[in-house]
Amino acid sequence: MSRFFANGSDSESESSEEEVQAQNYNKAANFQFSDDEEEVKRVVRSTKEKRYENITSIIKTIRNHKKIKDIPNTLSSFEDLTRAYTKALPVISKEENGITPRFYIRCLAELEDFINEVWEDREGRKNLSKNNSKSLGTLRQKVRKYIKDFEDDLARFREAPDQESDVEDGEGEAHDSDVDRAGEDSDGGVVVGKLPVEPKAAKAVQSKVIADDDDDSDDSIDWDSDTESETESSEDENQYQNMRERFLKRTTDKEDKDDDKRKDKRKEQKHKVRKRADDDEDGEWETVVKGNVVEKPKMFEKDAEIDIPLVLAKLVEIMSARGKKRTDRRLQIDLLFELRDISEQHALGTPISVKIHFNIISAIFDYNQKISEPMKLEHWALLLEVMQSMMKLLLANPEINLNESVAEEHEEYVTAPYFIRGCPLAAVERLDDEFTKLLKECDPHSNDYVSRLKDEINVVKTIELVVQYFERSGSNNERCRIYLRKIEHLYYKFDPEVLKRKRGEQPEAGTATGPSSVEVMDKLCKFIYAKDDTDRIRTRAILAHIYHHAMHDNWFQARDLVLMSHLQDNIDAADPSTRILYNRMMANLGLCAFRQENIKDAHHCLVDLMVTGKPKELLAQGLLPQRQHERSAEQEKIEKQRQMPFHMHINLELLECVYLVSAMLLEIPYIAAHEFDARRRMISKTFYQQLRSSERQSLVGPPESMREHVVAAAKAMRCGNWQACANFIVNKKMNTKVWDLFYESERVREMLVKFIKEESLRTYLFTYSNVYTSISIPSLSQMYDLPLPKVHSIISKMIINEELMASLDDPSETVVMHRSEPSRLQALAMQFVDKVTNLVDVNEKVFDMKQGNFFQRGNMGNRDRGYNRNQNNQGGNWGGQRRDNRNQRNRNQRGHHKNQQQQQQQQQVQTIDEE
């Protein structure tokens, strides 16, 4: 122990107390100095500001990640954002009354748009890395799930997305003015971002610090006694950012006044800019054209004498800029219209007007540089108007000859007959193609599609005008081309007047009603059959003619055209659009056969389409989802261009239902007749697969889809229950989905029920014939609700075709069964024998193939010994019985061996004769 503590004097204790106090003072000084440094950077913030600042920093991070398409980091930042928003929910419910902040809704909307943009860009998605593509799917799912809670807020935001900008500007200016006032008044308020914080919070914090200092020492009372010095020190602490600025010379009052003046000037400038903007709103808007602004050139000089050569020279000048790099295509069209007006004002004649019209049409076509994209609607309406105007001028002036065979130097505009270079046929063909592209571009379920489809009336009128022109002065090839365009707008349209005339409800053609569509098609197609030089136009005309006949239930005419033209033999060599038309024709022909009660023919027409599983693609009614990059981007683009417009589509569900019902009516009786036949073949592979997949299911509920209805009906038919089968096929749901789509749907339903009764009867006889000794025909008639002659006819056909081993007893009206059908055990034994026979045949073929390979490997010594043995045994056939069972190749070898033996025998006979 130290001697100072041992003595225990008062002086020592006092000195020790002084030392302790000195040490404590030094610690306090050190603590206070560090605290001063911290208070310079400290910002007093509320919970709301902390939460909002956290959310805004995460939103900024998300925007930066979106700019570089860093999807994994965007996903992680989105998860952080949702967690931050969850933490801020109590503050939002308290401060904002539960209303989601608009900047948060804006972030969610931008994120959703970004994900949709990346997702719809298929080519860009293919180029994404594996990590990016995986994160994109996860992010899309999470965002779609998360924004369901903000659907109303997002909808309101999307209605007025720019509304916040004005409000935020106003708030920013208000905050600036508040900050300025705070600097002038020196209230001691602490500013966080843009929002001023009340000085009460700062004072409360300072009072808390004062209370703590009172507990430590009495010196702190003197330190914080004066409130004015306290406010000054707090201002100094908040004003300076580092220690260097703290000890620099302070600014004078003069500098403060200069700062105030600068702020006032800024406010005045803002006010002037805002006032100028308000003045601009009151004035007129000026349209700004994209690209280089080119002054409109003058057409002619003031004192120029406008005549035909001058107008033609100006026309050549305007059209010479066609296709050049910096040509303003819109200005070119305007100049041509102005030139047309000038020529009409000076009465330069119709030929000049026709020439300018044709050049306007060419300029409108040139405006759209990408041929795969449709033209703008304003240009489309202009094109229709100019085209019809030109054709009316040509028809009104027969002396004008517009032909592409006329050379430019041989054009004649002064004296009749007039000759002008141009081809209205090419123009109308391009117009028709543009109309198709416009239809494909529109959403088929929107009003835009309907409004565009109304333009078909004007397109058909224009084609009709061109038809009249070429019928008057055109070659056969040109007439065939324009006739085909007219046919393609007519062949798929149903005309109920045709069926009414067939039934005699309306008078025949030649009356005031005019010719029917079938007669018009017949006239146009027969001209093409006789005059066309190209196979393609004739083929397409035949296909359209068959389609139109099938549409109006002319089954026999359509069938005869198919069989006589032999189109099915060489259709694979045709171009894709012709093959698509062939598929559409076969589909419609199958529907026609079904309506005309030719079930087998209907199945035969539809089987090639349906067995592939891709009827949608084969009919050009859409593309199936891509599997393992089946097609490249270029192929997909080309296939999209080949798609048919929506109003020309054939209902795929109707097509599949007709195919499955036809297959059911053929397959179920066949299965019942060949139940124990090992070599039974499938009539319809698609229907057989549907039936087998349903049988493999452990629990089968009531049918819902169309396929399930057909499968349930097939099971009922196998038991001979025609009523259940008819109820599954013809009911309210199936009528709405399928049968009501037919013209005269009631007749189709009656035909279906009749066929179901007949095939159910045949199935019943096939299935239960070995149970009965004889069956009463009246009881069968009553059971299946069929007339007696019909039942008698069905049973007679079955007996004649040797499908049913029985005989008819007319006096007793019974069917006497002959016990010639094998029992189940016998049928299984016969199947076993067939399979064993097949196995033996396969085994022998395998053995023969191995033996053949053995001889072919070069083991020729055995062959030589065999030949010698044959020579010694003149006429002996060594191994002949075994070779008789071998395949064709070994039989050929045996024949070769025999020929050699015969030659050797002849040589031996010759030597004997010589001796």
TORSE-941506 format. One record per residue (C-alpha): y, z, x; residue in one letter. Coordinates in pm, whole numbers, plus 32768, in hexadecimal, padded with zeros to 4 digits. Example, Ala and Ser with C-alpha at 12.3 -4.5 7.8 and 13.67 -1.06 7.14 Angstrom:
2
7E3E830C84CEA;7F9682CA8557S;
//
This chain:
915
800080008000M;81617FB5807BS;823480D580F4R;835180718010F;827C80B17EDFF;81F381EE7F7AA;834C82877FA1N;83A882377E38G;852382577E6BS;862181F57D64D;86D9810C7E4BS;859B804E7E8BE;8557802E7D1CS;86B87FB07CD9E;86A17EB17DEFS;85527E3E7D6AS;85E87E147C12E;87007D447CA8E;86047C6B7D5AE;85417C347C19V;867F7BE07B5FQ;86E77AEB7C6CA;85977A457C5BQ;85A97A2E7AE2N;8708799C7AF9Y;869478917BE5N;857578357AFDK;865B782679D6A;874C774A7A94A;863776607AF6N;85B776517992F;870E76137902Q;875574FA79FAF;8615744879A0S;865F74837833D;87B373DD7861D;870C72AD78EFE;8624729777C5E;873972CB76C8E;87EE71997750V;86C870BA76DDK;865B718175AER;868D70E47458V;866B71B57321V;85A470EE721ER;8513713670CAS;83A67106706ET;83FE6FCC6FACK;84A26F2E70DCE;837C6F8371BDK;82816EED70CER;83526DB6708EY;83926D7F71FFE;821C6D937243N;81D56C937131I;82E76BA471A4T;826E6BAF730ES;810D6B55729CI;81996A3A71C3I;825369B472F3K;811169C073BDT;8056690272AAI;816167F372A8R;814567C9741FN;7FCA67AB7405H;7FEE66A772F0K;80D065CF73C6K;7FC265A674CEI;7EA465AD73CFK;7E0866E0746DD;7D2B672E7342I;7C5D685473D0P;7D9B6913742AN;7E3268B572DAT;7D0169527235L;7D216A9672FCS;7E9A6AA472B9S;7E5C6A6F7145F;7D6C6B957144E;7E776C6971F4D;7F756BF670F1L;7E9C6C656FCDT;7E686DB9706FR;7FDD6DDF70B0A;802C6D826F48Y;7F2E6E826ECBT;7FE16F8E6F98K;81306F206F0BA;80BC6F2A6D9FL;813870916D5CP;829170356DE2V;82976EF16D15I;82326FA56BD6S;834270A96C13K;84626FD76C97E;841F6E846BF4E;83866F056AAFN;823B6E5E6B07G;82D26CFF6B31I;82436C456C59T;83506BE46D59P;83AA6A766D4ER;83816A426EC4F;82166AB46EA5Y;81D869BF6D87I;827968AC6E57R;818B68F76F77C;805B68E56E91L;80D3679A6DFAA;810F67026F51E;7FBB67786FCAL;7F0F66E46E98E;7FC165956EC9D;7F6165937039F;7DF165D26FEBI;7DED64C36EDBN;7E9263CA6FC5E;7D97640A70DDV;7C7264096FE9W;7CD162BD6F46E;7CFB62137097D;7B8E61B270C2R;7BC060F27204E;7C7D621372A2G;7B7463087229R;7A65624172D8K;7B2162617422N;7B4363DE7407L;7A7964B574F2S;7953657A7470K;7A1666C2747EN;7B42662C73CBN;7A74658A72B7S;79B166CB727BK;7AF267997271S;7B90669B7184L;7A7D66CA7082G;7A916846709DT;7C0E68447087L;7C07675C6F59R;7B14683D6E9DQ;7BD7697A6EEDK;7D2968E96E92V;7CAC68566D4BR;7C1069A46CF0K;7D426A6B6D5AY;7E4D699F6CA7I;7DA469C76B56K;7E666B0D6B32D;7FAF6A566B72F;7F7E69246A91E;80A8697069AED;819069B96AD3D;811D687A6B86L;815567AB6A4CA;82B968336A28R;82FA67F56B99F;827D668D6B8CR;836166456A65E;8493669F6B38A;842B66BB6CA7P;8590668F6D2CD;862E67916C4AQ;861D68A56D4DE;86E167E76E56S;882B68046D9CD;87EE696F6D4DV;879369BF6EB3E;88D169136F31D;89A169E16E48G;88F56B1E6EB0E;89216AC6701FG;8A976A9B6FF3E;8AAF6BE26F39A;89F46C93704CH;8AD96BF97154D;8C096C7B709DS;8B686DD17080D;8B236DD571F2V;8C8A6D71723BD;8D0C6E85715ER;8C236F7B7204A;8CAD6F167359G;8E136F4172E2E;8DE6708C7231D;8CF871227338S;8C3271D87230D;8B10720B7319G;8A1F71427245G;88EC70B872F3V;88A06F4872B5V;87396ECD729BV;871E6D527292G;88036CED7177K;87EA6E21709EL;88E76F3C70DFP;8858709B70E2V;892371B37044E;89BE72A3713FP;892E73CA707FK;87DC738F711DA;8874738F7278A;893574CB722EK;87FF757571ADA;8748751E72EBV;886A759E73BCQ;887A76E372FBS;8706770F7337K;873C76E074AEV;885877E174A4I;877778E173FCA;867178B17507D;877278DF761AD;87EB7A24757ED;86907AB275A4D;867E7A587713D;87C57ADE77A3S;89237B477749D;89B87A377823D;894C79327729S;8A3779CD762AI;8B6079847708D;8AD078277750W;8ABF77C275E2D;8BD278947549S;8CCF7780750BD;8C6B767C7402T;8D6075777480E;8CCF757E75DCS;8B7875657539E;8BD274267482T;8C71739175B8E;8B4073E0768AS;8A58734A7581S;8B2F7211757CE;8B2171FD76F4D;89A9722C76F4E;8975711975F2N;8A757034768FQ;89EB701777EFY;889A6F80783EQ;88786FFC79A7N;890570F97A98M;89E66FFC7B47R;8AA96FB07A0BE;8AD1712379C4R;8BA3715B7AFAF;8C6B70157AF5L;8DD7700C7A86K;8DF770077910R;8EA16EF0784ET;90046F2677E3T;90936F167688D;91216DBF76D9K;8FC76D347717E;8F4E6DD075D1D;90676D1C751BK;90056BD575C2D;8EA16C057547D;8F216C4473E6D;8FED6B0573F5K;8EBC6A3D7462R;8DF26AC87340K;8F086A6C724DD;8F0E690972D8K;8D9668E872AAR;8DB569597142K;8EC8685B7101E;8DF767467199Q;8CCC67A470BEK;8DB067A66F8DH;8E38664B6FE6K;8CDC65BB7017V;8C6A66476ECAR;8D9F65C16E1BK;8D6664686EB5R;8BFC646C6E3DA;8C7264C06CDED;8D68639E6CEAD;8C4F62B36D59D;8B7A631D6C31E;8C8962A86B44D;8C8E614C6BE3G;8B9160306BCBE;8A4B60216C8FW;8A155F0F6D8CE;88BB5E746DB6T;88445E6F6F1EV;874A5D5F6F79V;86355DB37070K;86405CFE71BFG;87545C36725FN;887B5BEF717CV;88AD5A777174V;89E059E170DAE;899758F16FC4K;89E557927044P;8ABF56A86F80K;8A06559C6EC2M;8B0654836EDAF;8C69544D6F47E;8D78545F6E41K;8DD252F06E4DD;8C6B52726E83A;8BE9516F6D91E;8AA151F66D10I;899B50E96CE4D;882050C66D05I;8811508E6E84P;88F551B96EC3L;8824529E6DE4V;86E352236E85L;8773525F6FDFA;87D553C16F7CK;867A53F66EE7L;85D75387702EV;86C1546D70EDE;8661559A701AI;84EB55517026M;84F1550F719FS;852C568471D2A;83E556C8711BR;82F5579671EBG;83E657E07307K;840159387399K;855059B87318R;856058F771D3T;85D859C370A9D;84DB595A6FA4R;859C59F96E86R;86D5593D6EECL;860D57FB6EFEQ;859D58226D93I;8704586B6D25D;878557376DD9L;8682565C6D31L;86E256DE6BD9F;884E56A06C28E;87FB55416C9BL;873E55026B56R;886B55756A8CD;895254926B54I;886F53646B1DS;886453A969A6E;89DF53D36996Q;8A1652826A3DH;88FF51D8696FA;884351556A9DL;870F510D69CCG;85C051A76971T;8505513A6AB0P;85ED52096B8DI;85C053316AA2S;8443530E6AB1V;844F52FF6C2EK;8525543B6C42I;844154EA6B45H;831254A06C1CF;83C255236D54N;842556616C9BI;82B656986C43I;8256566A6DB1S;8367575C6E21A;82F158666D2AI;818D58436DAAF;820E58626F12D;82CB59A56EC7Y;81895A6E6ED4N;810A5A467038Q;7FC05B007005K;7EE45A266F2EI;7DF95B476EDDS;7F0D5C106E32E;7FA25BBA6CDCP;81065B436CB8M;821D5C136C24K;82425C176AABL;83A45B886AB3E;83285A5C6B79H;81FA5A386A95W;82D55A1B695EA;83B759266A15L;828B58576A82L;82065837691EL;835857CD689DE;839356C569ADV;822F563D6991M;8243560B681AQ;839E5570683AS;83215474693EM;81F054106870M;82C553DE6738K;83AA52F867FEL;827F5230687BL;81E9520D671FL;833751AA6688A;83695099678FN;822D4FC667B5P;82D34EE768B9E;82D7500669B7I;81A2500C6A91N;817151526B53L;804E511F6C42N;7FEA51A06D97E;7F8350416E05S;80F14FD06E04V;81894FD56F62A;82E150716F90E;837B4F2C7008E;82FB4E7A6ECFH;83934F6B6DD6E;84684EC76CC9E;857A4F816C06Y;86624E686B94V;859E4D5F6AD9T;846D4D8869F9A;834E4DB76A2EP;83A34EEB6AFAY;82B94F646C0AF;82CB50C86C8FI;81ED51746D8CR;814552AF6D05G;800953346C62C;802953F46B1AP;7EB054306B1BL;7EBE54FA6C5EA;7FE855BB6BD6A;7F38561B6A93V;7DFA567C6B4FE;7EC657626C2ER;7F7657ED6AFAL;7E26583B6A5AD;7DB058EB6B96D;7EEE59BB6BA3E;7EB75A236A3AF;7D595A9D6A92T;7DE15B636BBAK;7EE85C056ADEL;7DDC5C7669E9L;7D035D066AFFK;7E2A5DC96B8AE;7E705E816A42C;7DB55FB269C8D;7CD55F2568B2P;7D04605C67DAH;7E80605267E0S;7F845FA0670FN;7FE85ED0683DD;7E9C5E19682BY;7ED15DCA66BBV;80315D4966FBS;7FB45C6F681AR;7E955BEF6745L;7F935B756646K;80095A7D674ED;7EBE59C66728E;7F50591665F7I;805F587B66D2N;7F63582B67E4V;7E80577566EDV;7FAD56BC665EK;800B564967BCT;7EA455D667FDI;7EA8551C66B2E;7FE954696718L;7F4B54026862V;7E13538B67A4V;7EEE52AC66C9Q;7F9F522067FBY;7E5C51C768B5F;7DB6513C677DE;7ED750486772R;7EE74FF068E5S;7DDE508F69BCG;7C9D503F6A71S;7B4850B969FDN;7B3151B66B17N;7C82524E6ABBE;7C22525D694CR;7ADB530B69A4C;7B9654106A71R;7C93545F6962I;7B83545C6856Y;7AC55560691EL;7BFA56406925R;7C13562467ACK;7A9E566E6788I;7ABB57A8685FE;7BC15833676EH;7AEC57DE663DL;797A58146687Y;797059936670Y;7A3759AF652AK;797A59F163E9F;79DA592362B9D;795A59BC6170P;79BA587E60B6E;789357CD615CV;779358BB60C4L;783F58AB5F72K;782657315F76R;76B757455FD7K;7674581F5EA9R;774257395DC9G;784D583C5D7CE;795C574C5DF8Q;797D55D05DEAP;791955045F17E;7A08548E6023A;7AF853725FDEG;7BB554315ED4T;7D0154E45EFDA;7C5F55F65FCAT;7C2F550D60F5G;7B0654F061E3P;7A4556276240S;7A2856AC63A2S;78BD563163B9V;792D54CE636BE;7A4B54E06468V;795B55616573M;78615451651ED;796953416545K;79F053C26693L;789A5404672BC;780952B266C8K;792D52016772F;78E752C868B1I;7771527C689BY;77BC5107688BA;78E450E2697BK;78CD51F26A81D;787B51916BE7D;785652F46C73T;772E53D36C28D;77FD55106C1DR;78D954B16AF4I;77AB54306A31R;76E2556B6A7ET;77FA56536A0FR;782F558668D4A;76BC559F687BI;76BB571768B6L;77F3574867E1A;7761566966D0H;761D573566C7I;76E6587A66BFY;77B558006599H;7680578E64D8H;75D958DF6514A;7715599364A7M;76FE58E76354H;758259136325D;752B57A7636EN;73EC5819641AW;732B56D5641FF;744E560264A0Q;749456FF65B3A;7323571A6613R;72F8559F6620D;742B557966FEL;739F567A67F3V;724B55D46800L;72CC546F681CM;73D054B76928S;72D7556C6A10H;73F2564C6A85L;730557676ADFQ;7267568F6BECD;739B56556CC6N;749157646C5CI;745858226DA4D;7509570A6E5FA;764457266D88A;778557DB6DE7D;77AB594E6D8AP;789159176C5ES;7799581F6BC7T;767B59146BFCR;77465A216B4EI;777959346A28L;760158EE6A26Y;75B75A646A14N;76AE5A8D68F6R;760E59686840M;74AF59FC6864M;75275B4F67E7A;75CA5AB766B3N;749D59D66678L;73BD5B0B6676G;749D5BB36574L;74915A7764A0C;73135A6D64B0A;73075BDA6449F;73E75B98631CR;730B5A7062BCQ;71CD5B4962C5E;71435AAA6404N;70E85BEC64B3I;70145B5265C6K;71225A52661CD;722D5B61661FA;71605C2F6715H;71205AFE67EDH;72965AAF6801C;72FE5C116858L;71E65C7D6942V;72785BD86A7CD;73C65C846A45L;73465DDE69F1M;72255DFF6AE6V;73185DFE6C0ET;73CF5F316B8EG;751D5E866BD8K;75835DCE6A9AP;76E85E496AC9K;77095D956C15E;76485C606BA8L;77305C316A7EL;78665C746B58A;78D35D966A7EQ;79095E916B97G;78805F066CE4L;777B60146D0BL;77BE61316E00P;777B60C66F64Q;763A61437003R;7629615E717FQ;7736605571B6H;76835F4270F7E;77B95E6A7108R;78E45E5971EES;7A4E5E777183A;7A765CFD7181E;79415CCD70A9Q;79BB5DD56FB5E;7B0E5D2C6FA1K;7A6C5BDA6F5AI;79885C6F6E4FE;7AB15D146DA3K;7B5A5BC26D8EQ;7A275B376CDBR;7A275C416BCBQ;7A4D5BD26A62M;7B795C486993P;7B295D6D68B0F;7B475CB06766H;7A2D5BC767D6M;79365CDF6823H;77E25CFC677BI;77895E5B6709N;768A5ED86809L;76015FEC672CE;75C25EF16615L;75165E0D670FL;74375F216797E;73DE5F9F663BC;73775E4365C5V;72A55E196700Y;71F75F6B66DBL;71B25F3E6567V;71225DE365A7S;704C5E7166BFA;6FD65F8A65DAM;6F6D5E9864C7L;6EA35DD065C8L;6E235EDF66B2E;6DA25FEA65C0I;6CA95F086506P;6C3A5E786653Y;6BFB5FD566E4I;6B34603465ADA;6A625EF665C3A;6A155F216739H;6A0260996751E;68CA609C682DF;690C5F5868E6D;692A5F986A5BA;69DE5E4E6A95R;6AE45E85698DR;6C325DEF69EER;6D905E6C699BM;6E625D9568B4I;6FA35E536901S;6FBB5F1D6A40K;71015FCA69DBT;707C603C688AF;6F3260AB6926Y;6FEF61846A21Q;70BE6224690CQ;6F81626E6847L;6ECA63036972R;6FF063DB69DFS;7005646A687FS;6E9164B7687DE;6EAB657169C9R;6FAD6660693DQ;6F2067B168DES;701E67F067CAL;70B666D16703V;71D56727661CG;726A665C6502P;72F0650A6576P;746164EC65C8E;749E63AD668CS;743E624E6625M;73196242671AR;728C638A6699E;729863066535H;71D161D06597V;70CF629D6659V;70A4638D6533A;70776264644AA;6F6E61D26533A;6EA86317652DK;6EB4631963B1A;6E4161AD63A6M;6D1561FB6485R;6C9B62E56376C;6CDB61E26266G;6DF562B061CBN;6EE7619E6169W;6FD5627D60A5Q;701D636161CFA;7041622F62ACC;7139618D61BEA;71FF62D161A0N;722362E5631BF;7296617C6338I;736F615F6201V;7445629461CCN;75B262F261BFK;75D963256336K;752761E26394M;75E96123628BN;773361976321T;76CD61526488K;760D600D6462V;75B65F6D6317W;77125F6B627BD;77855E8E639CL;76BE5D6B630BF;77545C7C6211Y;769C5CB860C6E;760A5DFC614ES;75585E4F6009E;747E5D1B6028R;74265D7D618EV;73BF5EDA6122R;72E05E52600EE;723E5D656107M;71FE5E8761F6L;71555F5D60EDV;70785E376087K;70045DFB61EEF;6FC55F6F6222I;6EE05F7360EFK;6E1A5E446164E;6DEC5EB462CDE;6D9760166260S;6C845F836183L;6BF75EBA62A7R;6C065FEE6389T;6B5360BE6281Y;6A3B5FBF6262L;6A115FA663DCF;6A0A611F640AT;6929618B62EAY;6849605A62AFS;671D61026353N;673C62276260V;6722615B6121Y;65FE609B6094T;66E45FE85F9ES;685160085F3CI;68EE5FB65DEES;6A065EB75E02I;6AC45F4B5CD4P;6AC360A15D7DS;6B5360055EBCL;6C595F555DE9S;6CB8609D5D47Q;6CB4615A5E90M;6DA160695F40Y;6E6F5FFD5E13D;6E185E905E44L;6DB15D8C5D3EP;6C3D5D3A5D28L;6C625BD05D9DP;6D195C485ED5K;6C0A5D465F2DV;6AFF5C3E5EEDH;6BB85B4B5FD0S;6BDD5C4760EEI;6A6A5CA660E6I;69FF5B3960D3S;6ACB5AE46209K;6A345C0862C5M;68D25B95626AI;691B5A2962C6I;69AE5A8C6419N;68795B676457E;69545C9C6474E;68975D4C635DL;671C5D376337M;67075D3861BDA;66DF5C5C608BS;67945C495F3EL;66E15C8E5DF7D;67BE5BE95CF2D;67105C645BB3P;67315DD05C19S;68755D985CDDE;67F15E545E0AT;67DC5E1C5F7EV;66795E4E5FFBV;66715EC36164M;656C5E42625AH;64F35F446352R;65285E67647ES;66355F316523E;65B2600D663CP;65C361816618S;669E625066FBR;657D629C67E8L;651B612F67F8Q;668360C76837A;66A061C26954L;6555614769E6A;65D55FE169DBM;6713604C6A8AQ;664360F66B96F;65725FBB6BCAV;66AE5EE66BEBD;67405FD16CEEK;65FF5FDD6DB9V;65EB5E616DB3T;67505E4A6E2EN;67025F436F41L;65D35E776FB6V;66A25D386FBBD;67B45DDC7089V;66B25E6E717AN;66135D1B71B2E;67665C7A71F2K;67BA5D8372F4V;66685D52739FF;66945BD773A5D;67EF5BFB743BM;67655CD67552K;664B5BE27599Q;67435AC475A3G;681C5B7B76A0N;66E85BC07775F;66925A4E7790F;67FE59F077CDQ;68225AD778F9R;676859DD79CFG;65FC5A4D79B3N;658C58E579A8M;643459227A44G;63A8599D78FCN;64265863784FR;638057887951D;623958417926R;625D581777B2G;629056A277DAY;615E568778BAN;6094574777BER;6109565D76ACN;60A855317783Q;5F4F55BE77BCN;5F20560C764EN;5F9E54BA75CAQ;602E55017477G;5FFE567B7491G;612A5740740CN;6137587D74DCW;61F7598B7428G;624B589F7308G;621B59A071F4Q;63135A8C7294R;6417597F72CAR;640F5920715BD;64C05A687108N;65D45A42720BR;673B59D171D6N;67C5587171E6Q;680B586B7356R;66A358B773B4N;662C57B372BBR;670356B1736DN;6668571874B7Q;650D56F6741FR;6561559973A4G;65CF553E7502H;648655C1758CH;63C254F7748FK;647753BA74F1N;641853F4765AQ;62AC543275F6Q;62A552EF752DQ;632C522D7655Q;622352C07738Q;6110526C763DQ;618C51047626Q;618650E777A1Q;601E516977A7Q;5FB5506C7699V;60544F51775FQ;5F994FB1789CT;5E4E4FBD77DAI;5E8D4E627747D;5EDB4DD878A0E;5D954E647929E;
//
